[in-house]
Amino acid sequence: MNHEPVASVGILVPAGMLGAGFAEATIERGLALGADVIAVDGGSTDSGPYYLGASVPKTTAAAVARDLRILLKAAARAGIPLIVGSCGTSGTDSGVDWVADIVTTIQREEDLALNVARIYSEQDAVALKQHLDAGRIHALPPLGDLEGETLESCTHIVAMMGHEPIVAALQAGAQVVLAGRATDTAVAAAYPLMKDMPPGPTWHASKIVECGGQCTTNPRTGGVFATIDANGFTIEPLDETAACTPHSVAAHMLYETADPFRMREPAGTLDVRRADYRALDERTVRVEGSRFHPAEQHTVKLEGARITGYETMSFTAIRDPHILADIEAWAALLRTVLEQRVEQTLGLRADAYAFDVRLYGYNAVLEHLDPAAGPPREVGVMLLVNAPDQTTATAVAKIANPLMLHLPTADMDYLPSLAFATSPAETERGAAYEFVLNHVVDTPTPTDMFRLTLQETPRHG
């Protein structure tokens, strides 16, 4: 790829996540503003460990294909690269291949001929144990030292790449880069860093645009456009009805960061303590003063998930005013009676399985932090059973069935009638997963733990 000096780089970020949808007109506006690259995140850990543990995407293929079709055609027409990070939600190898298959289909249907790079980030437990034995893996809070057995227990492990593997793909001639797990910021930062834009403004701009319109006055409008130059960056929404303000832009440094002024990347730390946010007009913000401090040791973060058991769920609803007057007492009674009946019926002690009773409509979300507001009008009761196998989990939930339908408190002289949400009342959720890795690896090179393949796509027709 040509590496001529440039005065600025324009980044078009269509949405916070591939498959979230956006108005096609906003992409046209981004091209008209002079986009040099289209960058979009394809995944997250926000929705929990299941998607990594099972290696399945959160988004439907139709939504991803719809967005990709627009972006691929725009990139081809403008002659600019398209970069997608954390493909398939969790960035596993199968997630990268899933997105790549969609790209292949669209290229064939639209008669496009863009070279596609796949960057794989999934890790082998045996190789990671070698890093562990050599003292190159370190825990991040709140986890402690890592055991080799923990690595072996994971169904999938990914390493979170920085910008360097993406830059390597672009320099190899890729016009479409489909990356495995990557930092949200690296997806946007790769191209301007390759073009020698200053790291401080580049990483700061990339942090602000990572979630698309979330840094605007109307997050629902989709994407944003950032222009990085030698002294800073400017940012504006792609939708002309939205605006970026100094407040909305600065506030995004609070999003998903432990420190509102400093953010760690594999290559170093973004420092915005001296950043100045200034409105250029009612829609556009200028930011200067951002700095980036290179790390002495390049590190790559690991994410891993393992199966914790198998779950079965039941959900019932309560409107009985007597029960609702002291719903906590009823829930405590349900827990006690269920444990007794499971031991009587299945011969299982409490340490052989686990269950949770969540009272939606009464402290289910904030629990003890929820301010007291008097008796609720109605409560949804979710029972979530976890056991070593699905059959046991469902058996426990079935024992709970009559209790969740007719359990009276001790002072009631009638059987209440509660309401199951579904028939059958028990829903088998399959394997449940938990995150078990929050560790970083000291890497010899920034690309050492990632695998790159490049496919040159011939034009069809």
N, C-alpha and C positions, 0 to 999 in steps of 0.2 A: 504494500500500500504506500502511496506517495506520502512523504513526510515533509512537506514544505512548511515553513514558518507561517503562522496565521496570527491575525490580530485578536481574534475572538472566536469562540465556539458557541453555537446555539444548540441547546438540548431540548428536544420535544419529549415530554412525558405525558402520554395520553390519558393515564388513569393510575390510581394507586395500585391496581393489580390487574394483570391480564385476565380477561374474562369478566371483569366488572362492568364493562360496557362504557361507551362514550359516543357523543354525537360525531358523525363523520365530518361535519363542517368544521369542528375544532381541529381536526388533523390538517385540513386544507389551510386553515389559518396559521397553524404552526409552520407549515411549509412556506407559506407566504412571508412569514417573519424571518425566514432564512435558516431553518433547521439544518444542522450538520450531522445530527444523529438522532435516532429515535430510541429511547430507552424505557423499559417497563419491567417492573418486578412481576414475577410469576408465582410467588409463594410466600409462606410465612409459617411461623410456629404459633401464631395467635390462636388457632383453632384447636390446639392441644396436640398430644403425642400420637394420636391414631394415624394421621396421614403419613407420618414418617415411619411409624412402626409397621403399618400395613403396606406402605409404599403405594398409596392410591391418591389421586388428585381430589382436591376439595371442589374444584370447579367442573362443570359439565363440558364435555368436548364441544358441544354446539356453541357455547358462549366463547370459549377460547378460539374456535375456528372463526367465528364472526369477527372478533377483534383482530386476529392475525391476518385475515383476508384484507382488511382495510389497511393495516400497517405494512404488510408485505408489498401491496400495490403502491402505497405511498413511497416506501423506501426505494422501490425499483424505479418509479417515475422520477424521483428527485436525485437518484444516484447516491444515496446516503445509507450507512449501515443501520440495521435494526438489532438491538441487543435485548435479550430476555434473560432475566436471572431467576434462580430458584425454580426451575421448570417443574411442573407437576406438583406444585405446592411445597414439597419438602426437599426437592433437589436431588432425589435419588436417581440412580442410573436409568431406571425404568421411566421415571418422570421426564427426564431429558428425551428419551426415545419416544415417549408418548407425544410430546410437543413436536418433535422432529417429524413424526409420521403425519401429523396434521399439516405441517409446513409442506411436506412432500406432496400431499394431496392438493393443496391450494396451488402450489407452483404448477402442477400438471394441469389443473383446471383453468388457471389464469394465464398459462403459457409464459411463466416467469422462469428466469435462469439465474437465480442468486446462489452464490456459493455459501454453503451452510456449515458452520463449525459446531460441534458438540463438545462441551467441556464436562467431563464426568468428575463428580466429587465424592462418590461413595467410597468408603474406606473398609479395608480388610482388618478384622480383629487381630489376626496373627501378626500383620505388619505393625499395627498399633502397639501390640505388646512389646515389640522390639524397641519402639520409641519409649515406652514406659520403663522398660528395664534399663535403658540408657539414661534415664532421668530427664527426658525431654518433654514429658507431659506434666502440666501443672494445673491444680484445681483453681477454679474461680469460686468466690463466695456464692452460696453458703456451703458448697460441697467440700468434702475433705479429700484425702489422698485416694487415688484411683486404684482399684484392684483389677487384676487381669480377668477374674471371673465376671466382672461387670461388663467388660468389653465382649466377652464370649456370649453373654446373655442377651445382647442386643439383636433384634431382628434386622435392623438397618442402622448404619452409622454414616453420617456425612460430615465433611469438613467444609467450613464456610470460607470461601475464597475471597480475596480482595480483588483489586482491579487488574493485577498483573496477568493472570491467565487469560482474561478477556482481551487485554492488549496484545498478548501473544497470538490470539486467534485473529484479531484484526490485521496484525502485521503479516500473518500467513496468507492473507487474501480473503478472509471471510467477509461476506456482506451481510450475513445473518449469523448472530452468535446466540446459541442456545446453551446457557450455562446451568450447571447443577447448583447446589446451594451456594449462595453468594450473599455478602452483605448488601442490604438495600442500596446503600450509597455507592458501592463499587460499580453497580450496573450503570449508573449515570456518570460516575467519575472517570471511567476507563478511557473513553474517547478524548475528552479534553486533556487528560494527563498525557496521553500519547501525543497530543499536539502541543505539548510543552506549556499548557496553561499553568499558572501558579497553584501549588497544592492547597494553600489556605482557602482562597475563594472557591476552588474546584470542589473540595470536600464539603465546604459549607453549603454551597449551592446544591450539591448532590443530596445532602441531608434534607434540605428544605423541600426539594421536589420529589423525594422518595415516595410520598403518598399522594401524588397528584394534587388535586384541588383542596386537600385538607389544609394547606397553608393559605387559603383564600377566604373571602367572606362568605362564600357559598360552596362548601365541599362537595355538594351533589353535582356540580357542573363538570367534573371530570379532571381535565389535565391542566398543565402549566408549561410555560416556556421560560427558560433561563438562558441568559447570555453571559458567558464568562470572559473576562479580559485580563489584562496584566495587573489591574488594580483592584478588581472586585467583580461583582456580578449584579445584573438586574434580573428581575423576575416579574412575570405578569401571568394572569390566567389566559387560557385559550378561549374560554367562553367570554364574550364581551359584556355579558350581564353581571359577571363577578368581578371582584377586585382583590388585589394584594395590598395590604396596608403594612406599615412597619410593625404594628402589633400582631397581625396574623402571621407574618413571616417570622418574627422573633419568637413567637409562642411555639412554633414547631420544634424548636430546640428542646422544649420540655417533653416532647413526645418520645416515649420508649427510651429515655436516657436516665441514667442514675445521677448525672451531673448536668445541669442546664447549660453549662459553659464549656464542657470538655467531653469529647466522645472518642472512644478508642476504635481504631481500625487495625487490620493486620499489620499495616506498614507504619503506624504511628498514631498520633493523637491530634484531633481537631481541637483548636482553642479559639473560642469566639468571645473571650472576655473583653477584647478591645474592638469588637465589631460595632460598626455604626450603621443604623438602619434609617434610611431617608426616603420619603415619598417623592418620586419624580413627578407624578401626577396622581389623579384619583384612582388609578388602577395599577401603577407600576412602582416597584420599590428598588432602590439601589442599596447595596450592602458593600462596605469596605472595612478593612482592618482585621479580617480573619487570618489566622495563622495555623500552620500544621507543623508539628514537631515529630520528625522521624524517630522510630523506635530503634534502640540499639539491637534488639533481637526481633526479627519478623516472627509472628505467631499466627497460628490458624486455630480457630475455635472448632471444637467437636460437638456434634449433636447426635444423640443416640436414644433409641426407645426400645423397650422390651415389654413382653406380655406379663401382666400382673395377675391374670385370671380371666374368667369368662363371666359376662354380665347378663342378667335378666332384669327387666324393668316392669313395674306395674304403676299405674297412675289412677287415683280415685279422687273424687271431689266431695267436700263436706260443706253443707249449708245448715246443718243442725245447730241451732243457737245455743243449746246446752253444751255441746262439745266445744263450740267455738269460744264460749266464755272462758274456757281454760284449755286451749288447744295443746299447750305444752304437756299438761297432765295426760291427755289422751295419747299423744305421741309417745310419751314415756311408757304408758301402759302397753301400747302396741309393741314396743321394743321388748319389753319384759315377757309378754305372752308369746311372742313369736319365738324368742330364744327357747322358752320352755317347750313349746310344741315341736320345734325342730329337733330338740334332743329326744323327746318322747317318740317321735315318729321316725326320724332318720338316724337317730343315735349319734348325731353330730354335736360336738361341743362348740362353744362360741369361737374357739380359735381355729376351727376347720373351715370357716367361711367368714364373710363380712357382709354387712348390709348398712345402708344409710337411709334415713327417713328425712325427706326434705319437704318443708311446709311452704309451698308457693302461695303467696298472699300473706305470709306471716314469717318474716325474718329469714326466708330461704336464701336470699342473696347476701345481705349484710350481717345476718345472724345477730350477735349481741350488740353490734354497732348500730343496729336499726333503732331509731328513736321510738319510744312507746307511743302508740296512737290508738289505744283502746282495742276492744275485741274486733277481729276482722269480720266482714260480712260473709265471705266464703273463702275456703282454702283448698288448694290442690295439693294432694299428698303423693309424692313420688317415692316409691320404694325401689332402691337400686341394690341388687344382690350381686356379690362377687364371690366366685368359688373357683377351685382348681379346674373344674370342668363344667361344660354348659349344662349337662343333665342335673348336676347338683344345684347349680344356681337356679334353674327353673323349678326344681322340686321345692326349694326353700320359698320361692315366690308363690308357688301354688298353695303351700301351707298358709301363707299370709293372706291368700285370697278371701276367705270368709271373714278374717279380721278387718280387712280394708273395706268390707261391705257392710258389716253389722256389728262391729265391736262397740259395746256400751261401756261407759265409765261405771265405777262401783255404785254411784248414787242414782243411776238411771233405772227406772222401772219399766223400760221398753227397749226394744231393739231398734237402733237407728238404721235408716236405709241411706247408704252413701251411693256414689255413682261412679262406676268405672268409665274411663274415657274410651276404652276400646274393647272389642270382643274378638279373640280371647284377651283376657286382661293382662296376660304375660307376654312381653315382647323380648325375644332373645336378641341381644345386641352383639353377641359373638365375643371375640377377644378384646380385652381392655388393655391399654398400654400406659406406660409411664415414661417420662424423660428421666434418664439416669446419668447423662453426661453433661457437665458444664465445666469443661476443661479446655486448655489450649496446648498446642504442640509447638515447640521450637522447630522451625523448619530451615533446612540448609538454604533453600531458595524459595521465593514466593510461589513458584509453579510446581514445586517438587511433588506435592501430594495430589496433583490433578492430571487428568489424561485428556489430551486434545485429539480429535479427529476432524478432518476437513473433507467435505464432499463437494466437488465441483459439479454443479447441476447443469446438464445440457438443456438447451431450449427445446421444448416439445412442439410438435406441429408437423 
